[in-house]
Amino acid sequence: MADPEVVLASFSESERQRILAVQGIVDAAAGERAIDPSLLNAIIWVESRFDPQAKSSAGARGLMQLMPATAAYLAKRMGERSARAYDPEFNVRAGALYLSEMISKFGDEQYAVAAYHAGPGNVKRWLEHGEDFPDYSQDYVAKVMAARERFRGLDAVDKTHGRSSEERSVPVIVEPKAEPRTLGHEPGVEPEPPPEMIAPDPDTLPDAAEIHGMARVLDDDPYADYEDEESDEPVFVPHPELDKDPPAPEPAPEPAPKPKPAPIEPEPAGLGLLPDL
């Protein structure tokens, strides 16, 4: 087992703080997908230097630099209601899911890392045609594998006290728990098991540059300034027409005078009614 002091000594103090802050998430995601935690840590290091707010010029976000469309796709695969690319737990779990599918697809960790970066379609084509992997892909894989060696043994470190798990002497007492109750079932009666999860075909995963973009420069500074198109800051739009005093309303037209009734002319004098004789 690697000495935790040796593992962590290769990083600066600020780097150690960022690394240790997410190791619980990394260990859980690695265990969930049966991936070596040091490989996950290496990809995170190369991608974002463990900055959960990192964003590349291509728009990739978070610890494992997921593109928005890929994050949304993986969120559905994970049963999440929304993609939270800047949330460390979601980002690492989603990236681990994608990486595990690439390992299953190609049966080789280095091919899987290349597919994580350049897309499974490109890696498949290069292998089928017997082509050499492009320099940018080989450089990326080499960086990840070199970083992986720096993280070996970190999963055996007590992240809180900097000691290996074997060095901890405080006993853990597990209290017996009451039998859980499930709605709709009587105590002692086991509910029906949930339906079996069926792993999807890795070929359904998004291809090529959706993770980073083929034009992505491997040495992009993840901390470079950028203009976030999703900024919530208010934007002032001038409306000069609203700055002028509104014109006075036009007076309403006077109603037309009503026609005067025609004068009643008196009837001409006549015999009228004759008196009774």
C-alpha positions as CSV (number, residue, x, y, z in Angstrom):
1,M,0.0,0.0,0.0
2,A,1.4,3.4,-1.0
3,D,2.3,5.8,1.8
4,P,-0.3,8.5,1.7
5,E,2.3,11.2,2.5
6,V,4.2,10.1,-0.7
7,V,1.0,10.1,-2.8
8,L,-0.1,13.6,-1.7
9,A,3.4,15.1,-1.5
10,S,3.6,15.4,-5.3
11,F,0.9,18.0,-5.3
12,S,0.8,21.6,-4.0
13,E,-1.2,22.4,-0.9
14,S,-4.0,24.0,-2.9
15,E,-4.1,21.0,-5.3
16,R,-4.3,18.6,-2.4
17,Q,-7.2,20.5,-1.0
18,R,-9.1,20.3,-4.3
19,I,-8.2,16.6,-4.8
20,L,-9.2,15.5,-1.3
21,A,-12.5,17.5,-1.5
22,V,-13.9,15.1,-4.1
23,Q,-12.3,11.8,-3.2
24,G,-15.4,10.5,-1.6
25,I,-17.3,11.2,-4.8
26,V,-14.5,9.6,-6.9
27,D,-14.4,6.5,-4.8
28,A,-18.1,6.1,-4.9
29,A,-18.3,6.6,-8.7
30,A,-15.4,4.2,-9.3
31,G,-17.0,1.6,-7.1
32,E,-20.4,2.0,-8.9
33,R,-18.8,1.4,-12.3
34,A,-15.9,-0.9,-11.2
35,I,-13.3,1.5,-12.4
36,D,-9.8,2.1,-10.9
37,P,-10.1,5.3,-8.9
38,S,-6.7,6.3,-10.0
39,L,-7.8,6.3,-13.6
40,L,-10.8,8.6,-12.8
41,N,-8.5,10.9,-10.8
42,A,-6.1,11.0,-13.7
43,I,-8.7,12.1,-16.2
44,I,-10.1,14.7,-13.8
45,W,-6.5,16.0,-13.3
46,V,-5.8,16.3,-17.0
47,E,-9.2,17.7,-17.8
48,S,-9.8,20.3,-15.1
49,R,-7.1,20.2,-12.4
50,F,-9.9,19.3,-10.0
51,D,-11.7,22.7,-10.5
52,P,-15.4,21.9,-10.5
53,Q,-16.2,25.3,-12.2
54,A,-13.7,24.7,-15.1
55,K,-15.0,25.4,-18.6
56,S,-13.1,25.0,-21.8
57,S,-13.3,27.2,-24.8
58,A,-15.4,24.5,-26.5
59,G,-17.9,24.7,-23.7
60,A,-17.0,21.5,-21.8
61,R,-17.8,21.9,-18.1
62,G,-16.9,20.6,-14.7
63,L,-14.4,18.2,-13.3
64,M,-14.6,15.7,-16.2
65,Q,-15.3,18.4,-18.8
66,L,-18.7,17.2,-20.1
67,M,-20.3,19.0,-23.0
68,P,-23.9,20.1,-22.3
69,A,-25.5,17.7,-24.8
70,T,-23.4,14.8,-23.4
71,A,-24.3,15.7,-19.8
72,A,-28.0,15.8,-20.7
73,Y,-27.7,12.4,-22.4
74,L,-25.9,10.8,-19.5
75,A,-28.4,12.4,-17.0
76,K,-31.2,10.5,-18.7
77,R,-29.1,7.3,-18.6
78,M,-28.6,7.8,-14.9
79,G,-32.3,8.5,-14.2
80,E,-31.5,12.1,-13.3
81,R,-34.1,14.8,-14.0
82,S,-31.5,17.3,-15.1
83,A,-27.9,17.6,-16.0
84,R,-25.8,19.5,-13.4
85,A,-22.4,19.7,-15.1
86,Y,-20.9,21.9,-12.4
87,D,-22.1,19.6,-9.6
88,P,-19.0,17.4,-8.7
89,E,-21.1,14.4,-7.8
90,F,-23.2,14.4,-11.0
91,N,-20.2,15.3,-13.2
92,V,-18.0,12.5,-11.9
93,R,-20.7,9.9,-11.9
94,A,-21.7,10.8,-15.5
95,G,-18.0,10.7,-16.6
96,A,-17.5,7.4,-14.9
97,L,-20.5,6.0,-16.6
98,Y,-19.2,7.1,-20.0
99,L,-15.7,5.8,-19.3
100,S,-17.0,2.4,-18.1
101,E,-18.9,2.0,-21.3
102,M,-15.8,2.8,-23.3
103,I,-13.9,0.1,-21.3
104,S,-16.6,-2.4,-22.0
105,K,-16.7,-1.5,-25.7
106,F,-13.0,-1.7,-26.4
107,G,-11.7,-4.0,-23.7
108,D,-8.7,-1.8,-23.1
109,E,-8.2,1.1,-20.7
110,Q,-6.0,3.1,-23.0
111,Y,-8.4,2.7,-26.0
112,A,-11.2,3.7,-23.6
113,V,-9.3,6.9,-22.6
114,A,-8.7,7.7,-26.2
115,A,-12.5,7.2,-26.9
116,Y,-13.3,9.4,-23.9
117,H,-11.3,12.2,-25.5
118,A,-11.9,11.7,-29.3
119,G,-15.1,9.7,-29.4
120,P,-15.7,5.9,-29.8
121,G,-16.4,6.3,-33.5
122,N,-13.0,7.6,-34.3
123,V,-11.2,5.0,-32.1
124,K,-13.2,2.2,-33.8
125,R,-12.3,3.5,-37.2
126,W,-8.6,3.8,-36.4
127,L,-8.5,0.2,-35.0
128,E,-10.5,-1.3,-37.9
129,H,-8.4,0.4,-40.5
130,G,-5.1,-0.3,-38.7
131,E,-4.3,3.4,-38.6
132,D,-2.0,5.0,-36.1
133,F,-3.8,7.1,-33.5
134,P,-3.3,10.8,-34.2
135,D,-0.7,12.7,-32.2
136,Y,-3.3,14.6,-30.3
137,S,-4.9,11.4,-29.1
138,Q,-1.6,9.7,-28.2
139,D,-0.6,12.8,-26.3
140,Y,-3.8,12.8,-24.3
141,V,-3.6,9.1,-23.4
142,A,0.0,9.6,-22.4
143,K,-0.9,12.5,-20.1
144,V,-3.7,10.5,-18.4
145,M,-1.5,7.4,-17.9
146,A,1.3,9.5,-16.4
147,A,-1.1,11.3,-14.1
148,R,-2.5,7.9,-13.1
149,E,0.7,6.9,-11.5
150,R,0.6,10.0,-9.3
151,F,-2.8,8.9,-7.9
152,R,-2.1,5.2,-7.2
153,G,-2.9,4.4,-3.6
154,L,-4.9,7.5,-3.0
155,D,-8.1,5.4,-2.6
156,A,-6.4,3.7,0.5
157,V,-5.8,7.1,2.2
158,D,-8.0,8.3,5.0
159,K,-8.9,11.6,3.3
160,T,-9.7,13.3,6.6
161,H,-6.5,12.5,8.5
162,G,-4.1,11.6,5.8
163,R,-3.6,8.1,7.1
164,S,-4.1,4.7,5.4
165,S,-7.2,2.9,6.4
166,E,-5.2,0.2,8.1
167,E,-3.7,2.7,10.5
168,R,-7.0,3.8,11.9
169,S,-7.5,2.3,15.3
170,V,-10.9,3.7,16.3
171,P,-13.4,0.9,16.3
172,V,-16.6,1.3,14.4
173,I,-19.7,0.1,16.2
174,V,-22.7,-0.7,14.0
175,E,-26.0,-0.4,15.8
176,P,-28.6,-3.0,14.8
177,K,-31.2,-1.5,12.6
178,A,-34.9,-2.2,12.8
179,E,-36.3,-4.2,9.9
180,P,-37.2,-1.6,7.2
181,R,-40.8,-1.2,6.3
182,T,-41.8,-0.8,2.7
183,L,-45.1,0.9,1.8
184,G,-47.7,-1.7,0.7
185,H,-45.9,-4.6,2.4
186,E,-46.4,-6.3,5.8
187,P,-43.4,-6.7,8.1
188,G,-41.5,-9.9,7.4
189,V,-42.8,-10.1,3.8
190,E,-40.2,-9.2,1.2
191,P,-41.5,-7.0,-1.6
192,E,-41.1,-8.1,-5.2
193,P,-37.6,-7.3,-6.6
194,P,-37.3,-4.4,-8.9
195,P,-37.0,-5.1,-12.6
196,E,-33.4,-6.1,-13.7
197,M,-31.4,-3.2,-15.2
198,I,-30.3,-3.8,-18.7
199,A,-27.1,-2.2,-19.8
200,P,-27.5,-0.3,-23.0
201,D,-25.5,-0.9,-26.1
202,P,-22.4,1.3,-26.0
203,D,-22.9,2.1,-29.7
204,T,-25.8,4.3,-28.6
205,L,-23.4,6.7,-26.8
206,P,-22.8,10.1,-28.4
207,D,-19.9,9.9,-30.9
208,A,-16.8,11.9,-31.5
209,A,-16.4,15.4,-30.5
210,E,-19.4,15.7,-28.2
211,I,-17.1,15.3,-25.2
212,H,-14.5,17.9,-26.2
213,G,-14.6,18.6,-29.9
214,M,-11.9,17.4,-32.3
215,A,-10.5,20.9,-32.7
216,R,-9.9,21.1,-28.9
217,V,-6.4,22.1,-28.0
218,L,-5.1,19.7,-25.3
219,D,-3.3,22.4,-23.5
220,D,-6.2,24.7,-23.2
221,D,-6.1,26.6,-19.9
222,P,-9.3,25.4,-18.0
223,Y,-9.1,28.7,-16.0
224,A,-9.0,31.0,-19.0
225,D,-11.5,33.8,-19.0
226,Y,-14.6,33.2,-21.0
227,E,-17.9,34.8,-21.6
228,D,-20.6,32.5,-20.3
229,E,-23.6,32.6,-22.6
230,E,-25.7,31.4,-19.7
231,S,-24.8,34.3,-17.4
232,D,-27.7,35.5,-15.3
233,E,-26.4,39.0,-15.1
234,P,-28.9,41.6,-16.4
235,V,-28.2,43.1,-19.7
236,F,-29.2,46.8,-20.2
237,V,-30.9,47.4,-23.6
238,P,-31.3,51.1,-24.3
239,H,-34.6,52.2,-25.5
240,P,-34.2,56.0,-26.3
241,E,-37.8,56.3,-27.3
242,L,-38.7,55.6,-23.7
243,D,-36.5,58.4,-22.4
244,K,-38.5,61.1,-24.1
245,D,-41.5,62.8,-22.6
246,P,-44.6,61.3,-24.1
247,P,-46.6,63.7,-26.3
248,A,-49.7,65.2,-24.8
249,P,-52.8,63.3,-25.9
250,E,-54.8,64.8,-28.7
251,P,-58.1,66.4,-27.5
252,A,-61.1,64.3,-28.2
253,P,-63.2,65.7,-31.0
254,E,-66.2,67.7,-29.9
255,P,-69.5,65.9,-30.6
256,A,-71.5,67.2,-33.5
257,P,-74.4,69.4,-32.4
258,K,-77.7,67.8,-32.3
259,P,-80.1,69.0,-35.0
260,K,-82.7,71.4,-33.6
261,P,-86.2,70.2,-33.9
262,A,-88.3,71.9,-36.5
263,P,-90.6,74.6,-35.1
264,I,-94.2,73.6,-34.7
265,E,-96.3,75.8,-36.9
266,P,-99.8,76.6,-35.6
267,E,-102.7,75.1,-37.5
268,P,-104.6,77.6,-39.6
269,A,-107.9,78.8,-38.2
270,G,-110.8,76.9,-39.6
271,L,-114.4,76.0,-38.9
272,G,-113.5,73.4,-36.5
273,L,-116.4,71.5,-35.0
274,L,-119.8,72.9,-35.5
275,P,-121.9,73.1,-32.4
276,D,-124.9,70.9,-32.0
277,L,-128.0,72.6,-33.2
